[in-house]
Amino acid sequence: MITSLKPLLKAAQENNFAYGAFNVNSVSQIEAALRIHEIFNSPMILQGAELANAFMSGKNDFKNASFEEKVKGMKIMADAFYKITEKSKIPSVLHLDHGSSFEICKAAIDAGYTSVMIDGSSKPFEENIEITKKVVDYANKHNVSVEGELGVLAGVEDQVFSKTSTYTNPLDAVRFVKETGVDTLAISYGTSHGANKGNNVVLRKEIAIAVNECLHHEGLDCALVSHGSSNVDPYMVKQINDLGGDIKNAGGIPIPQLQQVIKSGIRKINVDTDIRLAIARNTRELLERNESLLDDKYVKMIDQRLKENPKDFDPRYFMQDIIDTMITGDIPTDSLQEVIDSMKDAVMEVCGRMIVAFGSNEKYKLLDI
């Protein structure tokens, strides 16, 4: 069952829980995410960022993709999402993460995305309002939900980068939501992008509370979103490093803190880094345990990339030699099937843990669709 974010948000607001919103960049990851959401009877939000779409176009050098290549990848991503989810009972959303322009958001809507984010947070306030309103006006014609952002998160993830954070001003949030009509608002309250969020992060939940209360006072129905919210489990990082990785200074947001901010009005929690880490851990572990798999030419190329780049944990890099498998789901050998299965296990592990932690399990029947 394919839908926009709107019915999911209504159920979450009324029942005080949140959804994990999971970034994916392969057919197998979509399949795994849907399976674990079905097991837990949870509505599903999958996200494709601009560079994930570029990768899905078949471009290994996805960071330097053209607009046309990103659009091509959007269509491939959307087609795969629709094919995999259309017969499922689970309400499923395909969301564009960090759309950088009206044109890219329009292209995502035209490709079949059911929700889009326009990230104008780095622009002056008035310009952010203007571009966000333009996206909302177009999205409303297609029954697509829109997420805006106010405040700047520190950190690095794909094309999103900032050295410092700027916290969201609750009064600015009221004006922003009033003038744009966004369905969700990503706020800056202490999270950051990437695996290096720092140690002992403490979320400023009072900012989320203030924004939420101000919106409610003005009668504005807008759910809050937490970006940069991966847990970055220290034990998982240690496992990767014990298997030949070299990830340093990694830290994330403890799940108990995320559970607390759900009570403060957060309804959508973005998770990307945790999935990358879990896939890297599972792949390294599988190849360490089953050396015979290295006789397969595809698996051997994955192993070589992991050894050449021990700091890297993004499967778009160490699996770039099997990019056709990533974007089509076609798996040419039994040995490569084992690698893909381990990737799917990683996606299910992370999504399942977050579904339960954020309280969206068994909630699909609450949706009025």
LINSUL-V378123 format. One record per pair of residues at least 24 apart in sequence whose ideal C-beta (glycine too) atoms are under 7 Angstrom apart, sorted by the first residue. I is the first residue (numbers start at 0). J is the second residue. Records with the same first field share a line. If there is no record, write none. Layout:
I = J  J
This chain:
0 = 87  88  89  90  91  368
1 = 81  84  85  91  113
2 = 90  91  92  113  368
3 = 92  113  114  142  143  144
4 = 92  94  114  144  182  183
5 = 144  182
6 = 90  366  367  368
7 = 42  90  92  366
8 = 182  183  222  266
10 = 362  365  366
11 = 222  266
12 = 222  266
14 = 365
15 = 262
16 = 261  357  358  359  362
17 = 261  265  266  267  268  357  358  359
18 = 42  44  266  267  357  359
19 = 268  270  350  353  354  357
20 = 44  46  94  267  268  269  270
21 = 45  46  270  274  350
22 = 46  48  51  96  271  274
23 = 47
24 = 51  54  55  315
25 = 325  326
26 = 79  326  327  328
27 = 328  339  342  343
28 = 342  346
29 = 79  80  83
30 = 83  343
31 = 343  346  347
32 = 346  350
33 = 83  84  87  89  91
34 = 347
35 = 347  350  351
36 = 89  350  354
37 = 87  89
39 = 351  354  355  360
40 = 360  361  363
41 = 354  359  360  362  363
42 = 89  90  359  362  363  366
43 = 89  91  92
44 = 92  94  267
45 = 80  93  94
46 = 94  96  269
47 = 76  93  95  96
48 = 96  97  157
49 = 97  98  99  103  157  158
50 = 157  158
52 = 76
54 = 315
55 = 326
57 = 322  326
59 = 319  322
61 = 315
69 = 103
70 = 106  110
73 = 106  107  110  112
74 = 110
75 = 326
77 = 110  111  112
81 = 111
89 = 363
90 = 363  366  368
97 = 159
99 = 158
101 = 130  133  134
104 = 134
105 = 137
108 = 137  138  141  143
112 = 143
113 = 143
114 = 143  144
115 = 143  145
116 = 146
117 = 145  147
118 = 148
119 = 147  148
120 = 148  149  150  151
121 = 151
124 = 171
128 = 175  178  179
131 = 179  181
132 = 178  179
135 = 179  180  181
144 = 182
145 = 181  182
146 = 181  182  183  185  224
147 = 175  179  181  184
148 = 185
149 = 175  184  186
150 = 186  187
151 = 187
152 = 187  190  191  192  226  227
153 = 191
154 = 191  192  193  196  227
155 = 192  193
156 = 192  193  271
159 = 192
164 = 191
166 = 203  206
167 = 206  210
169 = 209  210  213
170 = 213
172 = 210  213  214
173 = 213  214  217  219
176 = 214  219  221
177 = 219
181 = 221
182 = 221  222
183 = 221  222  224  267
184 = 221  223  224
185 = 224  226
186 = 210  223
190 = 225  226  227  228  252
191 = 227
192 = 226  227
193 = 272
194 = 231  246  249  272
195 = 248  249  250
196 = 227  231  250  251  252
197 = 250
198 = 250
200 = 250  252
202 = 252  256  260
204 = 259  260  263
207 = 260  263  264  265
208 = 263  264
211 = 263  264
222 = 266  267
223 = 264  265  266
224 = 267  269
225 = 260  265  268  269
226 = 269
227 = 269
228 = 252  257  268  269  270
229 = 270  271  272  273
230 = 254  273
231 = 272  273  276
235 = 276  277  280
236 = 276
238 = 280
239 = 276  279  280  283  312
242 = 283  284  287
243 = 283  306  309
244 = 279  283  309  312
245 = 309  310
246 = 310  312
254 = 356
258 = 356
261 = 357  358
268 = 357
270 = 349  353
273 = 349
274 = 345  346  349
275 = 312  313  314
276 = 312
277 = 345  348  349
278 = 314  342  345
279 = 312
281 = 341  342  344  345
282 = 338  341  342
285 = 337  338  341
292 = 334  337
295 = 332  334  335
297 = 321  331  332  335
298 = 334  335  338
301 = 338
314 = 342
